[in-house]
Amino acid sequence: MVKSDIVPVTERGGTGAVPRTGVTDLARRSYDFHRHVGRFSTVKVWVPDEEIADAVADVAGVSTQIYDGGNDLPGDPGTVGFYVPPFVPTRQSREILARMPNLEVVQLQVAGVDTFLPHVPDGVVLCNARGVHDASTAEWVVGAIIAAQREFPGFAQAQREGRWDWHMTDALTDRTVLIVGYGSVGAAIERRLVPFETEIVRVARTARDGVRPVSALPELLPRADAVVLIVPSTAETTGMADAAFLSRMKDGALLVNAARGPVVDTKALLAELTRRRLRAVLDVTDPEPLPAGHPLWSAPGLFITPHVGGSTPASRRRAIALVRDQLARHVSGETLLNVITGDY
């Protein structure tokens, strides 16, 4: 359910389609100017670290500075034309956009755009990292399901206590997994689940061949042994997994949230966990970071990881490659990938 379109960029800042929030008359005149006179100046680029700076060093026509998202600025933000925020964004890394009047492209290292959307000025092209984290996130989801089904957290606790706790466990084989938010990540999850001899049920906002619409969830939830949430964070998905949603899941079913914390109603989930009717694995929480003493930490049947689904060397390598490719496309007037045209 990640939505990003390929938008042709004919010149620096110019597009062959209407950008995400529309193009103001001033921005349109600027685009037309670049189309006719071409690019005569060096593109000022801000990247968050030396590794990315080294990766783009051989891209002709750019001048790169490192801005890590803190209070110390490497130069005048008003001259920046291409901006790559840090992988884990800070408040400053978002608010700095208001001080970049010449900004033309914001290239994120993540797929989610919800934290940046309110800060991106009209006429600025926002690109996400769709596809970069598919493999790592899918790997986390499969690992999370296996860990829960085979009770790895419980066995780890028994090991710490020096206790030999033999018993039968559940398994992934022959189970039905419902993927809610079937986009590129959902497809990657399915490819990794199929060898485990599972039945996959796909759901997305828009129905298509082999993919059911969100409106079918009341019918599908009672069938699923595991429900995987991989939807984008939007007003539409906030609170999607509420008390009614959770009540339709079968007894003993597993909820896996690899989307965003607010997609799940924390109070409703705690109620189901406390009753020991459902189990869950969360890579994201609401609130996040989860504060010490929060009841989720001690909820029965819950395994929590600190938003690490896409945080792997593989994702890092792919993010760097994407940034370099996008910058090269930008300065040469080629098509940019993953341009955001709506809320996600």
N, C-alpha and C positions, 0 to 999 in steps of 0.2 A: 503494500500500500504506500510505499514511498513514491512520490510523484515528482519527477524532474524531467524536463524536456530539453532536447538539443535545440539551441537557438543559434542561428548563424550570426557570427560577429564579423562584419565587413571591414571595420576599422576599429582602432582602440576606442572602446566605449560604444561603438555603433552596433546595432543589431538589426537583423532582418525580420525580427518579430517584436511585439510589444513586450518589454521587460515585466517583471513580476508585479509592480505596482503602477505600471503605466509610465509613459515618458512625458515629462513636462515639455512645454514649448521650448524652454531654454535648453533642456537636455537634447531635444530633437535637433535644434539648430546646431548644437555642438557636434552631434553625430554627423549631420550633413557636412559640416566644416571638415571633419576628419576624413570623410569619404572623398571629398574633392581635393584637398590639399595634401592628404597623406600624413605620415608621422615623421616629424622632423626632430623631436626631442626624445631623450632617454626616458624610459618608464621607471619611475621610482617605486621600488618594491619593498614592503616590510614583511619579513618572515619571522617566526618565533624562535628559531634556534640555528646553531651553526651547521648542523647536518643538512637542513633544508637549504641554507645559504650555499653550502658547498655544492649541493645537487643542481642548483640553478645558475651556478657561476659561469657556465659556458653558454648561457642563453644570450644571444646578441641583443643589444639595444636596451639592456636593463641595468639599473643601479640598485644594489641590494643592501638593506640595513636590517639588523636584528632587533626586533621588539618583542620582549617576552610576555607582554601583557601586564607589566607592572607600572609603577609610577614614573620610572626613569625612561625618558624618550630618547631615541637615537638621533633625532633630528626633527625637522618641522613636519608635522602630520599633514599640513596643508598641501604638501607636494606629492603625497603618496597617490599613486594611480592603481596599484594592485596590492591587496592586503590579504595575508594569510594569518588568521588568529591562531593562538596556541590550541593544541589538541584538547586540553581541559581549559575552557575559556574562563577568564576572570571578569569581574565587573568592569575594570578599566579597559580590557580588550574589546568590550562591546561599546562602552561609552565613547571611546576614542573616535568612533565613526562620525560623530557629530562635528569633529574637528578636521575632517578630511574633505574639503570642498571639491578637490580634483579627483576624488576616488571614482574609479570606473568598475572595478571588479573586486568582490570579496570571495575568496576561495576557502571554504571550510575544509577541515580534515575529518569531519564526521558527517553522517547522513542527516541527523536531526538538525533542523533549522529554527526550532521554536524559540530558542533563547536569543537569536540574532535578528529575527524578522522585525521586531519592533524598533530596532536601531538602524536598519539599513535605509538610507535616504532614497527617495524616488529617483529613478533614472540610473541607479547603481545596480549592476548585474550581480546577483547572488548565486553562487554555485556550491552545491554540496559534494560530499564524497561518496555518492551512491556507488555501491559495488565494492568499495575498498574494504569494508569490514564484514562482508557477507560470510566469508569462510570462517573467520574467527568467532563471530557471533553464533553461527550455526554450530560450530564445534562446542561452544559453551552450552548451548541449548541441549544438544545430545548428551553431553557430559552431565548436565544437571538432571536430566530425566533418568539416566542410568544410575547416578548417585542416589537419587530418591527411591527409585524402584528397588535397587539392590541394598538400600539402607547403609550406604557407606558412612554418612555422618555418625550413625549409631554405633557402627563397628569401630570407628575411630575413637569414640568416647570409651567404648569397652576396652580398647587397647590402652588408652591412658590410665584406665583403672586396673589394668592387669587382669581383665576378666574375659574368659573364653565363652563367648555368647553365641553358641551355635543355634541357628534356627533357619527355617525356610524363609525366603524372601519372595517378593514379587519380581517381575521381569518386564522387559520392554517387548519381547517377542509376543506376537499374537495380540498386542494391544492396539487400540485406536487412538491416534493422536490428531487433535483438531488444531490446525494452524490458523490463527486469527490475525489477518494482515498479510495475505499471501502476495508478496512482491518478490524482489530479488533475494532478500534474506530468507523469506519463507521457502522459496524454491531451493535455496542452498540447504536449508534444514531438511527438506524432504529428501534430497539426494543422499543425505547422510543417514536418514532413518530407514530408507527402503531396505538396505541389506540386513536390518534387524527383523525383517519379516513383520512389519507393522502395517496397519491400514491408515492411510493419510486422508484426512478430510480438510479441504481448503476453503477459506472464507476471506473475502475482500469486500471493500466498500461497493465495488461494481462487479456484478456477476459476469462471468465469461465461461467459455468452455472448460468444464472441470472445476470451476470455482464458484461456490455458492455466495450469495449476497449476505451482508450483515443481518438482514431481516430474517434470515433462516436460523440464527443462533438459538432461539428458544427451542427449536426442533432438534438441533444438532448437539447441544450441550449435554443432554442426558445420555448420549451415546458414547461420549469421549472418556477414555481413561486418563488422558493428559490433555490439557488445554494450554497451548503456547500463544502468548500475546506478543506480537511483533509489529504493532501498529505505530504510526507516527503520533507525536503529541500535538493534538489540535483541540479546539473547543468541542468538536464532535466526539473525540475519543476520551476526553477527561471524564473519569468516573464510569467508563464503559463496564468494567467488572464491578458492578455494584451488588447490593444485597440480592436483587432479583436475579441477576446473572449468576452469581455464585450458588444461589438456592437451586438452580436448574442443573448444576453439575451433580453427577452421580456420587453416592457415598464412597469415600475413599479415593476419589479422583485427585489428580495432581494439577495444580495451577503453576505455570511457569511464566514469569514476567521478564522478558528481555526487551521490553519497549521503553516506557517511561513510568516512573513511580505513580504519578497522578492518574494513570489509566485504571488503576485498581483503587477501590474505596478501602482504605486501610482499616477503618473501623469495622466494616462488613467482613473483611477477610479475617480480622482478629476474632470476630465472633465465631466464624466457622472453624478456625483453627482451635480455639479454646474448647469448642464442643467435640473436637477431634473427628469431625465429619469429613474435612478436606485436608489435604497436604499442600505445601507450596515450596517453590524455589524462586527466590527473588534476586535478580542482579541489580534491580533498581527499587527504590522505596520512596514513600511519601510520608514524612519529609526525607530529604536527602541533602547531605549525609545524615544517616540515622543517628540521633543523639544517644549518648549513654543513658541507660535507664528506660529507654523506650520499650513498651510492652512487646514489640515485635521481636526483640532480642531473645526473649524467653518463651515465645509462643511455641507450643508443641507442634511437631510435624513440619517445622519450617527450617529451611537451609538458606542462608543469606550470603551473597558475595557482594563486594563493594563496587559495583558498576564496572566490572572488568571484562565484560563479554567481548568487546572489540579491542582490548588493550593487549596486543601481542606484537612480537617483532614482525610477523607477516603483515599485519595491518599497517604498521609503521612503514615498512618498505613500500607498500602499495600506495600509501598516502603521499609519500615523498615523490614517487613516480608520477602520480596524478598532478601534484602541484607543478612539477617541472613541465609536464605535457601541456597543462592549461596555460602556464605563463608563455611557453613557446607559441602556442596557438594565438594567444592574445596579441603578442607583439608582431606576429606575422599576418594578423587579420583573418585567421582561420576560424572555423566553427568551435565554439566553446561547448563543453559537455556539461551535463547535469545542471542546467540553468533552471532555477526555481521560478515558476510562473504562477504559483498560488500560495497556499498556506504550508505546503510541504513538497 
